[in-house]
Amino acid sequence: MLRNLFLLGLSAMLIFAVSFTYAVEEDDIEDHIEVYYSFDKLNGKTFKDDSGNGNDAELAGNGKLVDGQFGKAIHLDGGIVQMTPANDFIVPIGENGQITMEAWFYLNQHAAYDGIISIETESGGCCEFRTMVNPNFNPFWDAAHHADKSLGNFKFELEEWYHYVLVADGVDGKIYVNGEFIGSQPENFKFPKFKKAAIYIGAGENPNVHRVEDAIIDEVVIYSKALTEEQIKASMELSVPGVLAVEAKDKLAVTWGQLKESF
């Protein structure tokens, strides 16, 4: 009886400690993932939002699943993936004044502007958030306002996989490629508190503008947080599920250590 009570008490302490640990870890990546498309499964025309936030997207036009960087990816040959109608997933991004847009992509063709991720808000007018490849194969983006920025010191190439990330906080926009910081441009623009937005993957403004001609896109993630270079590298190497698994393991190890010290 006493042994059972002790085990019950220990279990209760463990549950409390784990809950407390999660409560105080305000900067956990998991808490800031607003949208995540792994593209591992296509149910009819629908891709589930793997963040659990219900921001499912649909394939419009030509596209099919192929092998990607982690599991499957979407091969867009004239088609796009879109999350419409607009909803309120954008609210935490405006409230925090931070965003990270992450994706793997592989270009088979490139003639003009190719949109990788575009977030269009109802109240913004045009091109609030987007990551693209410009005609010169350079990184090209917008961060909260239609103020086009690019970096001429890096060129993407055809038939190569790239992990492409924009991190913006209103002060500047930073670009990371394959886990490395490529460069930044000043923004000096406070994020508006947008209420609703739509997402277009494989387009750069709306469903019919700056579509990729022929490209593979994988592991699209949108965060309401400015990720660090270390976090970006971890996501590139492990994917989102891998990063979350490592975080959970680390937390459990810390919790058990705290419990041992208490006895």
Secondary structure as GFF3:
##gff-version 3
##sequence-region A 1 263
A	DSSP	alpha_helix	2	24	.	.	.	ID=ss1
A	DSSP	three_ten_helix	29	32	.	.	.	ID=ss2
A	DSSP	beta_strand	33	37	.	.	.	ID=ss3
A	DSSP	beta_strand	46	47	.	.	.	ID=ss4
A	DSSP	beta_strand	57	60	.	.	.	ID=ss5
A	DSSP	beta_strand	63	67	.	.	.	ID=ss6
A	DSSP	beta_strand	72	76	.	.	.	ID=ss7
A	DSSP	beta_strand	80	87	.	.	.	ID=ss8
A	DSSP	three_ten_helix	88	90	.	.	.	ID=ss9
A	DSSP	alpha_helix	91	96	.	.	.	ID=ss10
A	DSSP	beta_strand	99	107	.	.	.	ID=ss11
A	DSSP	beta_strand	114	121	.	.	.	ID=ss12
A	DSSP	beta_strand	129	133	.	.	.	ID=ss13
A	DSSP	beta_strand	139	143	.	.	.	ID=ss14
A	DSSP	beta_strand	149	150	.	.	.	ID=ss15
A	DSSP	beta_strand	161	168	.	.	.	ID=ss16
A	DSSP	beta_strand	172	177	.	.	.	ID=ss17
A	DSSP	beta_strand	180	186	.	.	.	ID=ss18
A	DSSP	beta_strand	197	201	.	.	.	ID=ss19
A	DSSP	beta_strand	215	223	.	.	.	ID=ss20
A	DSSP	alpha_helix	229	262	.	.	.	ID=ss21
###
